[in-house]
Amino acid sequence: MSLTDSINCDLVLYTHPMSRGRIARWMLEETGVPYRQVLLGYETSMNEPEYLRINPMGKVPAITHHGQVVTESAAICAYLADAFPEAELAPAPSDRASYYRWLFFVAGPLEAAVIDRVLQVNISEEQQRMVGYGTFERTVDVLAKAVSTAPYITGDRFSAADVYVGSHVLWGMQFGSLPKRAEFEEYAGKLAQRPAYLAAKAIDDALRQAPA
C-alpha cells in the first residue's frame, strides 16, 4: 500500500498503474502536495456507478479537489499547475502561448496520429484535410523540432507542459509508437532524471507488481 492511501485530504487521484494515470501522478509529485489515491480496475471498478459519477467515460485518470472533478490528463496537468502556483509549474499568464500550444498539440494532433497508427488506420491523401494531424510523419517532425528548440518545451524552465509532452515521448519510445529519434531521446533522458518523475514511477511500478 502506498503512503498516499492513508492520507486524508481533499485532493484525490483515481488511477491504475498501467494507464495515463501515470501522467497525473507525475504531475502530483511535481507539485509536492499530499494526495490520496483510489486504485481502479479495468472492466470492474472503472465501470461501477460510484466512479461513473466522477467520470462517466469510465476512464482514468481523474482527480477531485475540494469537490471539483477534473478529467483528461492535459487538463489535470494544467489545473494542478494553477491550483498550486507555489510549485511554479506554469509560466506567467502573459507567457503561456507555447505552454498552451504544446499541451493541446500533444493532446490533439499527436495523440490522434499515434492512436491511428497503432490501430492501423490508413489516412488517404484526400482525408488528410479532415484529421487534425494531417500525417503521422509531419506530426512527429513538428514534435521533434519543438522538444529540441530549447531546454524545455516552453523555453528555459520546466513546466506542467513538459510532464504531459514528456510522458507521451517517454511512453511512445518505450512502446514503439514514436520513433527513437535523437531529439526525443535527449529530451526524455533529461526529464527521466527528475526526482518527481522517479518517485511517481516507483509508486506505479510497485503497484503494477503488487498482487491483485
C-alpha positions in Angstrom: 0.0 0.0 0.0 1.3 3.4 -0.9 1.6 6.1 1.7 -0.9 8.2 -0.3 -3.6 5.7 0.6 -3.5 6.7 4.2 -3.6 10.5 3.7 -6.9 12.1 4.4 -7.1 15.2 2.2 -9.2 16.9 -0.4 -7.0 16.0 -3.4 -7.7 12.5 -4.8 -6.2 10.7 -7.7 -8.2 8.0 -9.4 -5.9 5.8 -11.3 -4.5 2.5 -12.5 -0.7 1.8 -12.5 -0.8 1.0 -16.2 -2.7 3.9 -17.6 -2.5 7.6 -18.3 -2.8 7.9 -14.6 0.9 7.8 -14.5 0.9 11.2 -16.1 -1.3 12.6 -13.4 0.8 11.0 -10.6 4.0 12.5 -12.0 2.3 15.9 -12.1 1.1 15.5 -8.5 4.6 14.5 -7.4 5.9 17.7 -9.1 3.6 19.8 -7.0 4.8 18.3 -3.8 1.3 18.4 -2.3 -0.3 15.5 -0.4 -2.9 13.5 -2.2 -4.9 10.3 -1.7 -5.1 7.6 -4.4 -8.0 5.4 -5.4 -7.0 2.4 -7.5 -9.5 1.2 -10.1 -9.6 -1.8 -12.3 -10.4 -2.1 -16.0 -13.7 -3.7 -16.7 -14.6 -3.6 -13.0 -14.5 -0.6 -10.7 -14.0 1.9 -13.5 -17.5 1.0 -14.7 -19.2 1.0 -11.3 -21.8 3.7 -10.6 -19.7 5.3 -7.8 -16.8 6.1 -10.2 -19.1 6.8 -13.2 -20.5 9.7 -11.2 -17.0 11.1 -11.2 -16.1 10.3 -14.8 -19.0 9.0 -16.9 -16.4 7.9 -19.5 -15.2 5.2 -17.2 -11.6 6.2 -17.8 -8.7 7.2 -15.7 -7.1 9.4 -14.6 -9.4 11.7 -12.8 -8.8 13.9 -9.8 -11.1 15.6 -7.3 -10.1 18.7 -5.5 -12.3 20.4 -3.0 -15.3 18.7 -4.6 -14.3 19.7 -8.1 -13.7 17.0 -10.8 -11.0 17.2 -13.4 -10.6 14.6 -16.1 -8.3 14.3 -19.1 -4.5 14.2 -18.5 -3.7 17.6 -20.1 -6.4 19.3 -18.2 -5.3 17.7 -14.9 -1.7 19.0 -15.5 -2.9 22.5 -16.3 -5.3 22.5 -13.4 -2.8 21.4 -10.8 -0.2 23.9 -12.0 -2.8 26.7 -11.4 -4.1 25.2 -8.2 -0.6 25.1 -6.6 1.2 28.1 -8.0 3.9 27.8 -5.3 5.3 24.8 -7.3 6.0 27.2 -10.3 4.9 24.7 -12.9 3.2 27.2 -15.2 4.6 30.3 -16.9 3.2 33.7 -16.1 -0.2 34.2 -17.8 1.4 36.6 -20.3 4.0 33.9 -21.3 1.7 30.9 -21.8 1.4 30.9 -25.6 3.9 28.0 -26.1 2.6 26.3 -22.9 -0.9 26.0 -24.2 0.2 25.4 -27.7 2.2 22.2 -26.9 -0.2 20.9 -24.3 -3.0 20.9 -26.8 -0.8 19.8 -29.7 0.0 16.6 -27.9 -3.5 16.1 -26.5 -4.9 16.6 -30.0 -2.9 16.0 -33.2 -0.1 13.9 -31.7 -2.3 11.5 -29.7 -4.7 11.1 -32.6 -1.9 10.4 -35.0 -0.3 7.9 -32.7 -3.5 6.0 -32.0 -4.4 5.9 -35.7 -1.0 4.5 -36.4 -1.3 1.9 -33.7 -4.7 0.9 -34.8 -3.5 0.7 -38.4 -6.0 3.3 -39.6 -4.8 4.5 -43.0 -5.5 8.1 -43.9 -5.7 8.8 -47.6 -4.3 11.9 -49.1 -7.8 13.2 -49.6 -8.6 12.6 -45.9 -5.6 14.5 -44.6 -7.6 17.7 -44.6 -10.2 16.1 -42.3 -7.8 15.0 -39.5 -6.1 17.5 -37.2 -2.7 15.9 -37.6 -2.6 15.7 -41.4 0.1 12.9 -41.5 1.8 11.0 -38.8 5.3 11.8 -40.2 4.6 15.6 -40.2 3.3 15.5 -36.7 6.4 13.6 -35.4 8.7 16.1 -37.2 6.9 19.1 -35.6 7.2 17.5 -32.1 10.8 16.7 -32.6 11.6 20.3 -33.5 9.6 21.5 -30.6 11.4 19.5 -27.9 14.8 20.3 -29.3 14.5 24.1 -29.8 15.0 24.9 -26.1 15.9 23.0 -22.9 12.1 22.5 -22.2 9.0 22.7 -24.3 8.2 26.3 -23.4 11.8 27.6 -23.1 14.4 27.5 -20.3 12.1 26.4 -17.5 10.4 23.1 -16.8 6.6 23.3 -16.7 3.5 21.2 -16.5 3.6 21.0 -20.3 6.8 19.0 -20.0 5.0 16.5 -17.8 2.4 15.9 -20.4 4.6 16.2 -23.5 7.4 14.2 -21.9 5.1 11.4 -20.8 4.0 10.9 -24.4 7.6 10.9 -25.6 8.7 8.5 -22.9 5.8 6.1 -23.4 6.0 6.4 -27.2 9.6 5.4 -27.4 9.2 2.7 -24.8 6.3 1.0 -26.7 7.4 1.8 -30.2 4.6 4.2 -31.1 7.1 7.0 -31.6 10.5 6.6 -33.3 13.6 6.8 -31.1 14.9 10.0 -32.7 17.9 11.8 -31.2 15.7 14.8 -30.3 13.2 12.6 -28.3 16.0 10.6 -26.6 17.7 13.8 -25.3 14.5 15.4 -24.2 13.2 12.2 -22.5 16.5 11.5 -20.8 16.6 14.9 -19.2 13.0 14.5 -17.8 13.5 10.9 -16.6 16.1 12.2 -14.1 13.7 14.5 -12.3 13.1 13.4 -8.7 9.3 13.7 -9.1 9.3 11.5 -12.2 11.4 8.9 -10.4 9.2 9.0 -7.3 6.0 8.7 -9.4 7.4 5.9 -11.5 8.5 3.9 -8.4 5.0 4.1 -6.9 3.2 3.0 -10.0 5.8 0.3 -10.8 5.4 -1.1 -7.3 1.6 -1.1 -7.6 1.9 -2.8 -11.0 3.8 -5.7 -9.4 1.6 -6.0 -6.3 -0.7 -9.0 -6.0 -4.3 -8.2 -7.2 
